[in-house]
């Protein structure tokens, strides 16, 4: 369920013209009845709930599930207005699937990081060749329906403020109808906004003199679109590796990384995953920005990756010094240990920046949560400075298995906050 458009209330019924029900009262003054009606209709809806969940990816859906299990009722469920405790899940995507719906079509379930089952409902068995951009959104959509999460979409959270009474105010608007705004007044917030909307583009000298195309991972669709000339792929993570392997049969590629590739000749067991998560948690507990996933896990030496290394596709060069109109220029001399040598100048038709993403937390800026280290000091999923705010899919909970656990932990933390404020 989503906003019904301008002047619609959250149950999908047309709001009363005189501002009854959810609309704020008209501003006082000597105005005509029509002017007062128009003023009331232009005001955002104000809705009180106990918990707002921002984002309906893996972490947000996990949180919604555990809120339901704890007895909270989703906005949009029949009779929700009379429920003792309520929650709402907001998502700015047009349909279920979180960031998975935007992944490149060639990313298969076999190549994707393992998608862990959401709590209470298993992902159907899939073939390795099935596209993740179809399988995962289908699963998420079925999950939302099965557990009646009533996700409001496409709805964007613009900013979160403190109203001075102990409540958080989440200001939102309908993506397709910006004039349709709602203020959600909540006692707690689960932020699961992820990273997809905030791609990281590093800056290098001469970058904007390049005459070819520059893309970020989030812009990549099919390898055939880049088959018209050599491609320089920048980045040391799994996405860079997967894209290189897709491009290599079609065109010349050059792999460039800021650090030597971190190949790990070890099985990615649950124990290994927990150790990696713990390393990220140490950073967030210290108030530092979360590091990249690959910095904690490394790159697994799978048979496919070993073949790519042997073929010379997955052999990286150190970062270039500058970008020139026709390509990139590397430092002269032999490459440092961990990288391979190559020509000083490499021509390119495309530079693809597989340089990752940053947490999409701009809407939380009014709360002043960031510390001197540039990150947010965390105690698990809980923001140390404000226990009403839970960050899931952030730092140690950015993996799919971590997101599930984080959803449960965030709800447990907020239940204590709600109980304390009875």
Secondary structure in CASP SS format (residue, H / E / C, confidence):
PFRMAT SS
TARGET T0000
AUTHOR 0000-0000-0000
METHOD secondary structure of the structure
MODEL  1
X C 1.00
X C 1.00
X C 1.00
X C 1.00
X C 1.00
X C 1.00
X C 1.00
X E 1.00
X C 1.00
X C 1.00
X C 1.00
X C 1.00
X C 1.00
X E 1.00
X C 1.00
X C 1.00
X C 1.00
X C 1.00
X C 1.00
X C 1.00
X C 1.00
X C 1.00
X E 1.00
X C 1.00
X C 1.00
X C 1.00
X C 1.00
X C 1.00
X C 1.00
X C 1.00
X C 1.00
X C 1.00
X H 1.00
X H 1.00
X H 1.00
X H 1.00
X H 1.00
X H 1.00
X H 1.00
X H 1.00
X H 1.00
X H 1.00
X C 1.00
X C 1.00
X E 1.00
X E 1.00
X E 1.00
X E 1.00
X C 1.00
X C 1.00
X E 1.00
X E 1.00
X E 1.00
X E 1.00
X C 1.00
X C 1.00
X C 1.00
X H 1.00
X H 1.00
X H 1.00
X H 1.00
X H 1.00
X H 1.00
X H 1.00
X H 1.00
X H 1.00
X H 1.00
X H 1.00
X H 1.00
X C 1.00
X C 1.00
X C 1.00
X E 1.00
X E 1.00
X C 1.00
X C 1.00
X C 1.00
X C 1.00
X C 1.00
X H 1.00
X H 1.00
X H 1.00
X C 1.00
X C 1.00
X C 1.00
X E 1.00
X E 1.00
X E 1.00
X E 1.00
X E 1.00
X C 1.00
X C 1.00
X C 1.00
X C 1.00
X C 1.00
X C 1.00
X C 1.00
X H 1.00
X H 1.00
X H 1.00
X H 1.00
X H 1.00
X C 1.00
X C 1.00
X C 1.00
X C 1.00
X C 1.00
X E 1.00
X C 1.00
X C 1.00
X C 1.00
X C 1.00
X C 1.00
X C 1.00
X C 1.00
X C 1.00
X C 1.00
X E 1.00
X C 1.00
X C 1.00
X E 1.00
X C 1.00
X C 1.00
X C 1.00
X C 1.00
X C 1.00
X C 1.00
X C 1.00
X C 1.00
X C 1.00
X E 1.00
X H 1.00
X H 1.00
X H 1.00
X H 1.00
X H 1.00
X H 1.00
X H 1.00
X H 1.00
X H 1.00
X H 1.00
X H 1.00
X H 1.00
X H 1.00
X H 1.00
X H 1.00
X C 1.00
X C 1.00
X C 1.00
X C 1.00
X C 1.00
X E 1.00
X C 1.00
X C 1.00
X E 1.00
X E 1.00
X E 1.00
X E 1.00
X E 1.00
X E 1.00
X E 1.00
X E 1.00
X C 1.00
X C 1.00
X C 1.00
X C 1.00
X C 1.00
X E 1.00
X E 1.00
X E 1.00
X E 1.00
X E 1.00
X E 1.00
X E 1.00
X C 1.00
X C 1.00
X C 1.00
X C 1.00
X C 1.00
X C 1.00
X E 1.00
X E 1.00
X E 1.00
X E 1.00
X E 1.00
X E 1.00
X C 1.00
X E 1.00
X E 1.00
X E 1.00
X E 1.00
X C 1.00
X C 1.00
X C 1.00
X C 1.00
X C 1.00
X C 1.00
X C 1.00
X E 1.00
X C 1.00
X C 1.00
X C 1.00
X C 1.00
X C 1.00
X C 1.00
X C 1.00
X H 1.00
X H 1.00
X H 1.00
X C 1.00
X C 1.00
X C 1.00
X E 1.00
X E 1.00
X E 1.00
X E 1.00
X H 1.00
X H 1.00
X H 1.00
X C 1.00
X C 1.00
X C 1.00
X H 1.00
X H 1.00
X H 1.00
X H 1.00
X C 1.00
X C 1.00
X C 1.00
X C 1.00
X E 1.00
X E 1.00
X E 1.00
X E 1.00
X C 1.00
X C 1.00
X C 1.00
X H 1.00
X H 1.00
X H 1.00
X H 1.00
X H 1.00
X H 1.00
X H 1.00
X H 1.00
X H 1.00
X H 1.00
X H 1.00
X C 1.00
X C 1.00
X C 1.00
X C 1.00
X E 1.00
X E 1.00
X E 1.00
X E 1.00
X E 1.00
X C 1.00
X C 1.00
X C 1.00
X C 1.00
X C 1.00
X E 1.00
X E 1.00
X C 1.00
X C 1.00
X C 1.00
X C 1.00
X C 1.00
X H 1.00
X H 1.00
X H 1.00
X H 1.00
X H 1.00
X H 1.00
X H 1.00
X H 1.00
X H 1.00
X H 1.00
X H 1.00
X H 1.00
X H 1.00
X H 1.00
X H 1.00
X H 1.00
X C 1.00
X C 1.00
X E 1.00
X C 1.00
X C 1.00
X C 1.00
X C 1.00
X H 1.00
X H 1.00
X H 1.00
X H 1.00
X H 1.00
X C 1.00
X E 1.00
X E 1.00
X C 1.00
X C 1.00
X H 1.00
X H 1.00
X H 1.00
X H 1.00
X H 1.00
X H 1.00
X H 1.00
X H 1.00
X C 1.00
X C 1.00
X C 1.00
X C 1.00
X C 1.00
X E 1.00
X E 1.00
X E 1.00
X C 1.00
X C 1.00
X C 1.00
X E 1.00
X E 1.00
X E 1.00
X C 1.00
X C 1.00
X E 1.00
X E 1.00
X E 1.00
X C 1.00
X C 1.00
X C 1.00
X C 1.00
X C 1.00
X C 1.00
X C 1.00
X C 1.00
X C 1.00
X C 1.00
X C 1.00
X C 1.00
X C 1.00
X C 1.00
X C 1.00
X E 1.00
X E 1.00
X E 1.00
X C 1.00
X C 1.00
X E 1.00
X E 1.00
X E 1.00
X E 1.00
X C 1.00
X C 1.00
X C 1.00
X E 1.00
X C 1.00
X C 1.00
X C 1.00
X C 1.00
X H 1.00
X H 1.00
X H 1.00
X H 1.00
X H 1.00
X H 1.00
X C 1.00
X C 1.00
X C 1.00
X C 1.00
X C 1.00
X C 1.00
X E 1.00
X C 1.00
X C 1.00
X C 1.00
X E 1.00
X E 1.00
X C 1.00
X C 1.00
X E 1.00
X E 1.00
X C 1.00
X C 1.00
X E 1.00
X E 1.00
X E 1.00
X E 1.00
X E 1.00
X E 1.00
X C 1.00
X C 1.00
X C 1.00
X H 1.00
X H 1.00
X H 1.00
X C 1.00
X C 1.00
X H 1.00
X H 1.00
X H 1.00
X H 1.00
X H 1.00
X H 1.00
X H 1.00
X H 1.00
X H 1.00
X H 1.00
X H 1.00
X H 1.00
X H 1.00
X H 1.00
X H 1.00
X H 1.00
X H 1.00
X H 1.00
X H 1.00
X H 1.00
X H 1.00
X C 1.00
X C 1.00
END
